Amino acid sequence: MTLRAFTEETWSAEVLSGAVPVLVDIWAPWCVPCRKIAPMVEGLAEEFGPRLVVGTLNGDDAPRIMATYEVLSLPTLLLFCDGEAVERVVGVPKIDKLRAVIAPHVEN
């Protein structure tokens, strides 16, 4: 699976209307920790395959979404199920923590 690049224009259709859970990595080009977490996020896209949509959102280009979800630090990962943000991880966690946050929300 490849990462999707979400934007404010595609947000509703690709994130809020998703048939499966959606993991959004909110990042910015200047954010060093964001670059550190990127390979983990890509790995999760591969690991969970069609059971989870994984994508990125450049926070600098999406001020409305940043405000709506009160994103104050980068990177922030939001997990959406049925159009609702159900999980939030801020910073650079261990991969096992990310798996533990995602697993209860995806079908086996």
N, CA, C and O atoms as a MOPAC input file, in Angstrom:
PM7 MOZYME 1SCF
protein

 N      0.84700 1    -1.18000 1     0.00000 1
 C      0.00000 1     0.00000 1     0.00000 1
 C      0.88700 1     1.23600 1     0.00000 1
 O      1.94000 1     1.26900 1     0.63700 1
 N      0.44600 1     2.22800 1    -0.71400 1
 C      1.19800 1     3.48000 1    -0.73200 1
 C      0.47800 1     4.51400 1     0.12900 1
 O     -0.72900 1     4.43300 1     0.35600 1
 N      1.24100 1     5.47100 1     0.59200 1
 C      0.66400 1     6.54800 1     1.39000 1
 C     -0.13100 1     7.49000 1     0.50700 1
 O      0.27000 1     7.79100 1    -0.61800 1
 N     -1.23300 1     7.94400 1     1.01000 1
 C     -1.99900 1     8.97300 1     0.32000 1
 C     -1.56400 1    10.33400 1     0.84000 1
 O     -1.09800 1    10.45100 1     1.97300 1
 N     -1.71100 1    11.33900 1     0.03000 1
 C     -1.41600 1    12.71500 1     0.44400 1
 C     -2.75200 1    13.44200 1     0.55300 1
 O     -3.33800 1    13.83900 1    -0.45500 1
 N     -3.22600 1    13.61200 1     1.78600 1
 C     -4.49800 1    14.29400 1     2.01200 1
 C     -4.30800 1    15.80900 1     1.94800 1
 O     -3.23100 1    16.32500 1     2.24400 1
 N     -5.36300 1    16.50300 1     1.56200 1
 C     -5.38000 1    17.96300 1     1.53800 1
 C     -6.70800 1    18.42400 1     2.13200 1
 O     -7.60200 1    17.60900 1     2.36100 1
 N     -6.84000 1    19.72000 1     2.38100 1
 C     -8.12400 1    20.22800 1     2.85600 1
 C     -9.22800 1    19.94200 1     1.83900 1
 O    -10.37900 1    19.71700 1     2.21500 1
 N     -8.88200 1    19.95000 1     0.56500 1
 C     -9.87100 1    19.70500 1    -0.48700 1
 C    -10.32800 1    18.25400 1    -0.52600 1
 O    -11.48400 1    17.98700 1    -0.85400 1
 N     -9.45200 1    17.31400 1    -0.20100 1
 C     -9.80900 1    15.89200 1    -0.27900 1
 C    -10.19500 1    15.30300 1     1.07500 1
 O    -10.59900 1    14.14400 1     1.15600 1
 N    -10.07000 1    16.09700 1     2.13700 1
 C    -10.25200 1    15.61000 1     3.51000 1
 C    -11.58200 1    14.88500 1     3.72000 1
 O    -11.60000 1    13.75400 1     4.20700 1
 N    -12.67300 1    15.51600 1     3.36300 1
 C    -13.99100 1    14.93400 1     3.61000 1
 C    -14.17200 1    13.60100 1     2.88000 1
 O    -14.63200 1    12.62100 1     3.46600 1
 N    -13.81000 1    13.57700 1     1.61200 1
 C    -14.00700 1    12.36700 1     0.81300 1
 C    -13.06000 1    11.24700 1     1.20100 1
 O    -13.46500 1    10.08500 1     1.22800 1
 N    -11.81000 1    11.56400 1     1.50200 1
 C    -10.81600 1    10.51600 1     1.73100 1
 C    -10.64100 1    10.12100 1     3.19100 1
 O    -10.25300 1     8.99000 1     3.48200 1
 N    -10.91800 1    11.03100 1     4.10300 1
 C    -10.70200 1    10.73100 1     5.52200 1
 C    -12.02600 1    10.51600 1     6.25000 1
 O    -12.21500 1     9.49700 1     6.91400 1
 N    -12.92700 1    11.46000 1     6.12700 1
 C    -14.16200 1    11.39400 1     6.90500 1
 C    -15.18000 1    10.41100 1     6.34400 1
 O    -16.06600 1     9.96400 1     7.07300 1
 N    -15.07300 1    10.07200 1     5.08600 1
 C    -16.02900 1     9.14700 1     4.45900 1
 C    -15.42200 1     7.78100 1     4.18400 1
 O    -15.96600 1     7.00300 1     3.40000 1
 N    -14.30700 1     7.48900 1     4.82000 1
 C    -13.61300 1     6.23000 1     4.54700 1
 C    -14.39500 1     5.00700 1     5.00100 1
 O    -15.04200 1     5.03400 1     6.04800 1
 N    -14.33800 1     3.94200 1     4.22200 1
 C    -15.01200 1     2.68300 1     4.55700 1
 C    -14.22300 1     1.88100 1     5.59100 1
 O    -14.78100 1     1.03000 1     6.28300 1
 N    -12.93500 1     2.15600 1     5.68900 1
 C    -12.07700 1     1.50500 1     6.67600 1
 C    -11.41600 1     2.59700 1     7.50700 1
 O    -11.43400 1     3.76100 1     7.11000 1
 N    -10.83200 1     2.24800 1     8.65400 1
 C    -10.14100 1     3.27300 1     9.44100 1
 C     -9.06200 1     3.98600 1     8.62700 1
 O     -8.46800 1     3.41100 1     7.71500 1
 N     -8.82400 1     5.25500 1     8.97900 1
 C     -7.84700 1     6.08300 1     8.26500 1
 C     -6.86400 1     6.65000 1     9.28900 1
 O     -7.26600 1     7.28900 1    10.26200 1
 N     -5.57000 1     6.40800 1     9.05900 1
 C     -4.51000 1     6.97300 1     9.89200 1
 C     -3.90900 1     8.15600 1     9.14700 1
 O     -3.44800 1     8.01900 1     8.01400 1
 N     -3.91600 1     9.31900 1     9.79400 1
 C     -3.39600 1    10.54000 1     9.18100 1
 C     -2.16300 1    10.99700 1     9.94900 1
 O     -2.21800 1    11.22700 1    11.15600 1
 N     -1.05800 1    11.12300 1     9.23700 1
 C      0.18700 1    11.65500 1     9.78700 1
 C      0.24400 1    13.12900 1     9.42700 1
 O      0.46500 1    13.48700 1     8.27000 1
 N      0.04000 1    13.99500 1    10.43800 1
 C      0.09200 1    15.43700 1    10.20200 1
 C      1.52800 1    15.88700 1    10.45500 1
 O      2.06900 1    15.69500 1    11.54300 1
 N      2.13100 1    16.48600 1     9.44000 1
 C      3.56100 1    16.78900 1     9.44700 1
 C      3.79300 1    18.15200 1     8.80700 1
 O      2.84900 1    18.82200 1     8.38700 1
 N      5.04700 1    18.54900 1     8.73900 1
 C      5.46600 1    19.75200 1     8.00400 1
 C      6.89000 1    19.52200 1     7.49900 1
 O      7.66000 1    18.79700 1     8.12900 1
 N      7.24300 1    20.13000 1     6.37200 1
 C      8.56900 1    19.91200 1     5.78500 1
 C      9.72200 1    20.31400 1     6.70700 1
 O     10.80400 1    19.73500 1     6.62300 1
 N      9.50800 1    21.28900 1     7.57800 1
 C     10.56800 1    21.79000 1     8.45300 1
 C     10.70600 1    20.96600 1     9.73500 1
 O     11.62500 1    21.20300 1    10.51900 1
 N      9.81300 1    20.00800 1     9.95700 1
 C      9.72700 1    19.26100 1    11.21600 1
 C     10.65600 1    18.04500 1    11.19700 1
 O     10.39100 1    17.07300 1    10.49000 1
 N     11.73800 1    18.09900 1    11.96600 1
 C     12.70200 1    16.99100 1    12.00800 1
 C     12.07500 1    15.71600 1    12.56900 1
 O     12.27300 1    14.65600 1    11.97500 1
 N     11.32300 1    15.75400 1    13.68600 1
 C     10.69100 1    14.52100 1    14.16800 1
 C      9.71000 1    13.92000 1    13.16000 1
 O      9.50200 1    12.70700 1    13.13700 1
 N      9.11400 1    14.76900 1    12.33400 1
 C      8.19800 1    14.26400 1    11.30000 1
 C      8.93000 1    13.36800 1    10.31600 1
 O      8.38900 1    12.35800 1     9.86600 1
 N     10.16500 1    13.73900 1     9.98100 1
 C     10.95400 1    12.91200 1     9.06700 1
 C     11.34200 1    11.59700 1     9.73600 1
 O     11.46300 1    10.56700 1     9.07300 1
 N     11.53700 1    11.63900 1    11.05400 1
 C     11.90500 1    10.42100 1    11.79200 1
 C     10.75100 1     9.42300 1    11.81500 1
 O     10.98100 1     8.21700 1    11.72300 1
 N      9.52400 1     9.90100 1    11.93700 1
 C      8.38000 1     9.00400 1    12.03700 1
 C      7.90800 1     8.49700 1    10.66300 1
 O      7.21300 1     7.48300 1    10.58700 1
 N      8.27400 1     9.18300 1     9.60000 1
 C      7.78600 1     8.84200 1     8.25900 1
 C      8.00200 1     7.37700 1     7.88200 1
 O      7.06600 1     6.75900 1     7.37500 1
 N      9.18400 1     6.78200 1     8.10100 1
 C      9.34300 1     5.37300 1     7.74200 1
 C      8.42500 1     4.44500 1     8.53900 1
 O      7.98300 1     3.42200 1     8.01700 1
 N      8.13400 1     4.78800 1     9.79300 1
 C      7.21000 1     3.97800 1    10.59800 1
 C      5.80600 1     4.02700 1    10.00800 1
 O      5.12100 1     3.00700 1     9.92700 1
 N      5.38800 1     5.21400 1     9.60000 1
 C      4.05800 1     5.38100 1     9.02600 1
 C      3.95700 1     4.59400 1     7.71800 1
 O      2.95000 1     3.93300 1     7.46500 1
 N      4.98700 1     4.66300 1     6.89800 1
 C      4.99900 1     3.89400 1     5.64800 1
 C      4.92300 1     2.39800 1     5.94100 1
 O      4.21900 1     1.66200 1     5.25000 1
 N      5.64300 1     1.95200 1     6.96000 1
 C      5.61200 1     0.54700 1     7.34300 1
 C      4.23200 1     0.10100 1     7.80200 1
 O      3.81700 1    -1.02300 1     7.51700 1
 N      3.52100 1     0.96700 1     8.50600 1
 C      2.17000 1     0.63700 1     8.94700 1
 C      1.22600 1     0.49000 1     7.75900 1
 O      0.33300 1    -0.35600 1     7.77600 1
 N      1.41900 1     1.30100 1     6.74100 1
 C      0.60200 1     1.18600 1     5.52800 1
 C      0.78500 1    -0.18900 1     4.90700 1
 O     -0.18300 1    -0.80800 1     4.46600 1
 N      2.01800 1    -0.66600 1     4.87100 1
 C      2.29900 1    -2.00200 1     4.33000 1
 C      1.74200 1    -3.09200 1     5.23400 1
 O      1.11500 1    -4.04400 1     4.76900 1
 N      1.98000 1    -2.94000 1     6.52900 1
 C      1.59600 1    -3.96600 1     7.49800 1
 C      0.08400 1    -4.18900 1     7.56000 1
 O     -0.37500 1    -5.33100 1     7.58900 1
 N     -0.68400 1    -3.11100 1     7.58100 1
 C     -2.12600 1    -3.25000 1     7.73200 1
 C     -2.85600 1    -3.34500 1     6.40300 1
 O     -4.05000 1    -3.64400 1     6.36700 1
 N     -2.14300 1    -3.09100 1     5.30800 1
 C     -2.69700 1    -3.28900 1     3.97000 1
 C     -4.07100 1    -2.67800 1     3.76800 1
 O     -4.30300 1    -1.53200 1     4.15400 1
 N     -4.99100 1    -3.43500 1     3.16300 1
 C     -6.30500 1    -2.88100 1     2.82700 1
 C     -7.21900 1    -2.65000 1     4.03400 1
 O     -8.30600 1    -2.09400 1     3.88100 1
 N     -6.80000 1    -3.06400 1     5.21700 1
 C     -7.63100 1    -2.87700 1     6.41000 1
 C     -7.52300 1    -1.46400 1     6.98500 1
 O     -8.29800 1    -1.08500 1     7.86400 1
 N     -6.55100 1    -0.68300 1     6.48200 1
 C     -6.28400 1     0.65200 1     7.00900 1
 C     -5.78400 1     1.54100 1     5.88700 1
 O     -4.85800 1     1.17000 1     5.16500 1
 N     -6.38200 1     2.70600 1     5.73300 1
 C     -5.87100 1     3.70900 1     4.80100 1
 C     -4.89200 1     4.57700 1     5.58300 1
 O     -5.20300 1     5.03100 1     6.68500 1
 N     -3.72300 1     4.80500 1     5.02200 1
 C     -2.69700 1     5.60300 1     5.68500 1
 C     -2.28500 1     6.73200 1     4.75300 1
 O     -2.03700 1     6.52400 1     3.56500 1
 N     -2.21900 1     7.93100 1     5.31700 1
 C     -1.82400 1     9.07100 1     4.50600 1
 C     -1.23200 1    10.18300 1     5.34500 1
 O     -1.20400 1    10.12700 1     6.57500 1
 N     -0.76300 1    11.19000 1     4.64200 1
 C     -0.12800 1    12.33200 1     5.28800 1
 C     -0.92100 1    13.60100 1     4.99000 1
 O     -1.64300 1    13.69200 1     3.99800 1
 N     -0.76200 1    14.56800 1     5.87500 1
 C     -1.35600 1    15.87900 1     5.67600 1
 C     -0.31700 1    16.91000 1     6.07500 1
 O      0.14100 1    16.92600 1     7.21700 1
 N      0.05700 1    17.77400 1     5.13500 1
 C      0.99500 1    18.84800 1     5.44300 1
 C      0.23000 1    19.90500 1     6.24200 1
 O     -0.61100 1    20.62300 1     5.70000 1
 N      0.53700 1    19.98700 1     7.54000 1
 C     -0.16600 1    20.91300 1     8.41700 1
 C     -0.04000 1    22.36600 1     8.00100 1
 O     -0.95800 1    23.15300 1     8.23100 1
 N      1.07900 1    22.73600 1     7.39300 1
 C      1.26000 1    24.11700 1     6.93800 1
 C      0.24400 1    24.49700 1     5.86800 1
 O     -0.12300 1    25.66400 1     5.73400 1
 N     -0.20800 1    23.50100 1     5.10700 1
 C     -1.15600 1    23.74400 1     4.02100 1
 C     -2.60600 1    23.51000 1     4.43200 1
 O     -3.51100 1    23.63100 1     3.60700 1
 N     -2.83200 1    23.17500 1     5.70300 1
 C     -4.17600 1    22.80800 1     6.14200 1
 C     -4.54500 1    23.46600 1     7.47600 1
 O     -4.83600 1    22.76600 1     8.44500 1
 N     -4.53600 1    24.79000 1     7.53600 1
 C     -4.81400 1    25.45700 1     8.81400 1
 C     -6.21300 1    25.17200 1     9.36400 1
 O     -6.39900 1    25.13400 1    10.58000 1
 N     -7.17700 1    24.97600 1     8.50000 1
 C     -8.54800 1    24.71200 1     8.95500 1
 C     -8.60000 1    23.37000 1     9.68900 1
 O     -9.22300 1    23.25900 1    10.74500 1
 N     -7.95200 1    22.36700 1     9.13400 1
 C     -7.94700 1    21.04200 1     9.76500 1
 C     -7.13300 1    21.07400 1    11.05600 1
 O     -7.52000 1    20.46600 1    12.05300 1
 N     -6.01500 1    21.77900 1    11.03500 1
 C     -5.19800 1    21.90600 1    12.24600 1
 C     -6.03100 1    22.50500 1    13.37700 1
 O     -5.95100 1    22.04400 1    14.51600 1
 N     -6.82700 1    23.52400 1    13.07200 1
 C     -7.65800 1    24.17300 1    14.09100 1
 C     -8.80800 1    23.26600 1    14.52500 1
 O     -9.09400 1    23.15500 1    15.71800 1
 N     -9.45800 1    22.62600 1    13.57800 1
 C    -10.60100 1    21.77800 1    13.89000 1
 C    -10.23200 1    20.67500 1    14.87100 1
 O    -10.98400 1    20.38600 1    15.80100 1
 N     -9.06900 1    20.05700 1    14.66000 1
 C     -8.64800 1    18.93000 1    15.50000 1
 C     -7.64400 1    19.34300 1    16.57900 1
 O     -7.02900 1    18.49400 1    17.22400 1
 N     -7.48800 1    20.65500 1    16.76600 1
 C     -6.63000 1    21.20700 1    17.81000 1
 C     -5.23400 1    20.58500 1    17.80500 1
 O     -4.71700 1    20.17100 1    18.84200 1
 N     -4.64100 1    20.53200 1    16.61800 1
 C     -3.28200 1    20.01400 1    16.46900 1
 C     -2.31300 1    21.14500 1    16.78700 1
 O     -2.24700 1    22.14100 1    16.06700 1
 N     -1.56300 1    20.98100 1    17.87200 1
 C     -0.65000 1    22.01700 1    18.33700 1
 C      0.81200 1    21.61900 1    18.20200 1
 O      1.69200 1    22.47800 1    18.25400 1
 N      1.08400 1    20.32500 1    18.02800 1
 C      2.45600 1    19.83400 1    17.91600 1
 C      2.55400 1    18.87500 1    16.74500 1
 O      1.59500 1    18.18400 1    16.40100 1
 N      3.72500 1    18.84700 1    16.14500 1
 C      3.98500 1    17.92800 1    15.03200 1
 C      5.15000 1    17.02500 1    15.40200 1
 O      6.07700 1    17.45500 1    16.08800 1
 N      5.11100 1    15.79000 1    14.95700 1
 C      4.02100 1    15.15200 1    14.23500 1
 C      2.87100 1    14.78300 1    15.16600 1
 O      3.06800 1    14.50500 1    16.34900 1
 N      1.67300 1    14.79000 1    14.60300 1
 C      0.49000 1    14.27800 1    15.28200 1
 C     -0.14500 1    13.25400 1    14.36000 1
 O     -0.36600 1    13.51400 1    13.17700 1
 N     -0.43400 1    12.09400 1    14.91500 1
 C     -1.12900 1    11.04700 1    14.17600 1
 C     -2.55400 1    10.97100 1    14.69400 1
 O     -2.77900 1    10.86500 1    15.89900 1
 N     -3.51200 1    11.02600 1    13.78400 1
 C     -4.92100 1    10.89200 1    14.13600 1
 C     -5.47800 1     9.65600 1    13.44400 1
 O     -5.24000 1     9.43700 1    12.25700 1
 N     -6.22100 1     8.85200 1    14.19600 1
 C     -6.87600 1     7.68100 1    13.63200 1
 C     -8.37400 1     7.96100 1    13.57800 1
 O     -9.00100 1     8.27100 1    14.59100 1
 N     -8.93300 1     7.84500 1    12.37700 1
 C    -10.34900 1     8.10000 1    12.15500 1
 C    -11.08800 1     6.79700 1    11.89300 1
 O    -10.62900 1     5.94900 1    11.12800 1
 N    -12.22900 1     6.65200 1    12.53400 1
 C    -13.14500 1     5.54200 1    12.27500 1
 C    -14.52900 1     6.13900 1    12.07800 1
 O    -15.00400 1     6.90600 1    12.91600 1
 N    -15.16500 1     5.79400 1    10.99300 1
 C    -16.50300 1     6.30500 1    10.68800 1
 C    -16.56700 1     7.83000 1    10.77100 1
 O    -17.54700 1     8.39200 1    11.26200 1
 N    -15.52000 1     8.48900 1    10.29000 1
 C    -15.50000 1     9.94600 1    10.22500 1
 C    -15.16200 1    10.65700 1    11.51800 1
 O    -15.16300 1    11.88700 1    11.56300 1
 N    -14.87300 1     9.90900 1    12.57100 1
 C    -14.55100 1    10.50900 1    13.86900 1
 C    -13.10700 1    10.21400 1    14.25000 1
 O    -12.61400 1     9.10600 1    14.03700 1
 N    -12.43300 1    11.21100 1    14.81200 1
 C    -11.08000 1    10.99300 1    15.33000 1
 C    -11.20500 1    10.21500 1    16.63400 1
 O    -11.75400 1    10.72500 1    17.61000 1
 N    -10.69600 1     8.97900 1    16.65500 1
 C    -10.85000 1     8.11500 1    17.83100 1
 C     -9.54900 1     7.92700 1    18.60400 1
 O     -9.57300 1     7.51000 1    19.76200 1
 N     -8.42300 1     8.22900 1    17.98200 1
 C     -7.12600 1     8.09000 1    18.64500 1
 C     -6.22500 1     9.23000 1    18.20300 1
 O     -6.34700 1     9.74400 1    17.09100 1
 N     -5.30500 1     9.62200 1    19.10500 1
 C     -4.33400 1    10.68600 1    18.81300 1
 C     -3.00700 1    10.28100 1    19.43000 1
 O     -2.94700 1     9.89400 1    20.59700 1
 N     -1.93700 1    10.37300 1    18.63700 1
 C     -0.58000 1    10.13400 1    19.12700 1
 C      0.25400 1    11.33400 1    18.70600 1
 O      0.30600 1    11.68200 1    17.52600 1
 N      0.90600 1    11.96400 1    19.67700 1
 C      1.71400 1    13.14800 1    19.40700 1
 C      3.17600 1    12.81200 1    19.64300 1
 O      3.52300 1    12.16300 1    20.63000 1
 N      4.03100 1    13.26000 1    18.73100 1
 C      5.45600 1    12.99800 1    18.88000 1
 C      5.87800 1    11.75600 1    18.12700 1
 O      5.21300 1    11.32500 1    17.18600 1
 N      7.00100 1    11.18300 1    18.55700 1
 C      7.57200 1    10.01700 1    17.87700 1
 C      7.54700 1     8.83700 1    18.84700 1
 O      8.48500 1     8.64400 1    19.62000 1
 N      6.47300 1     8.04800 1    18.80300 1
 C      6.37400 1     6.89600 1    19.69900 1
 C      7.14100 1     5.70000 1    19.14800 1
 O      7.63400 1     5.72900 1    18.02000 1
 N      7.23200 1     4.67200 1    19.93900 1
 C      7.77000 1     3.39200 1    19.47100 1
 C      6.72800 1     2.76900 1    18.54100 1
 O      5.53100 1     3.02000 1    18.68100 1
 N      7.19000 1     1.96300 1    17.59900 1
 C      6.28800 1     1.33600 1    16.62600 1
 C      5.25700 1     0.44900 1    17.32500 1
 O      4.11700 1     0.35500 1    16.87100 1
 N      5.64500 1    -0.19900 1    18.41800 1
 C      4.70000 1    -1.06200 1    19.13000 1
 C      3.52000 1    -0.27500 1    19.68000 1
 O      2.39900 1    -0.78300 1    19.71600 1
 N      3.76200 1     0.95900 1    20.10900 1
 C      2.66100 1     1.79700 1    20.59500 1
 C      1.69900 1     2.11900 1    19.45900 1
 O      0.48300 1     2.08600 1    19.64300 1
 N      2.23900 1     2.42700 1    18.29400 1
 C      1.37100 1     2.72200 1    17.15400 1
 C      0.53200 1     1.50700 1    16.77700 1
 O     -0.66400 1     1.63400 1    16.51500 1
 N      1.14700 1     0.34100 1    16.74900 1
 C      0.39200 1    -0.88300 1    16.44600 1
 C     -0.72000 1    -1.09700 1    17.47300 1
 O     -1.83700 1    -1.46600 1    17.10900 1
 N     -0.41700 1    -0.86700 1    18.76200 1
 C     -1.39900 1    -1.06600 1    19.82300 1
 C     -2.56300 1    -0.08500 1    19.71500 1
 O     -3.68900 1    -0.42400 1    20.08100 1
 N     -2.30900 1     1.11400 1    19.22300 1
 C     -3.36400 1     2.10400 1    19.03800 1
 C     -4.25400 1     1.72500 1    17.85100 1
 O     -5.47100 1     1.90500 1    17.90800 1
 N     -3.66400 1     1.21100 1    16.79900 1
 C     -4.38900 1     0.90500 1    15.56100 1
 C     -5.14700 1    -0.41800 1    15.64300 1
 O     -6.30400 1    -0.49400 1    15.23000 1
 N     -4.51100 1    -1.44700 1    16.16700 1
 C     -5.03200 1    -2.81400 1    16.10800 1
 C     -6.48800 1    -2.97800 1    16.55500 1
 O     -7.24100 1    -3.67900 1    15.87800 1
 N     -6.91700 1    -2.36900 1    17.65500 1
 C     -8.31500 1    -2.58100 1    18.05200 1
 C     -9.35400 1    -2.03400 1    17.06900 1
 O    -10.53100 1    -2.38700 1    17.14900 1
 N     -8.92800 1    -1.18800 1    16.15800 1
 C     -9.84800 1    -0.52000 1    15.24300 1
 C     -9.89400 1    -1.14000 1    13.84700 1
 O    -10.71700 1    -0.74700 1    13.02100 1
 N     -9.01900 1    -2.10200 1    13.58200 1
 C     -9.00400 1    -2.72200 1    12.25400 1
 C     -9.46200 1    -4.17500 1    12.35400 1
 O     -9.25100 1    -4.84400 1    13.36600 1
 N    -10.08500 1    -4.63900 1    11.29100 1
 C    -10.53200 1    -6.02900 1    11.26600 1
 C     -9.34800 1    -6.94700 1    10.97000 1
 O     -8.44500 1    -6.60500 1    10.20700 1
 N     -9.38100 1    -8.09900 1    11.58700 1
 C     -8.29300 1    -9.06800 1    11.35600 1
 C     -8.47700 1    -9.85400 1    10.12500 1
 O     -7.64500 1   -10.70200 1     9.80300 1

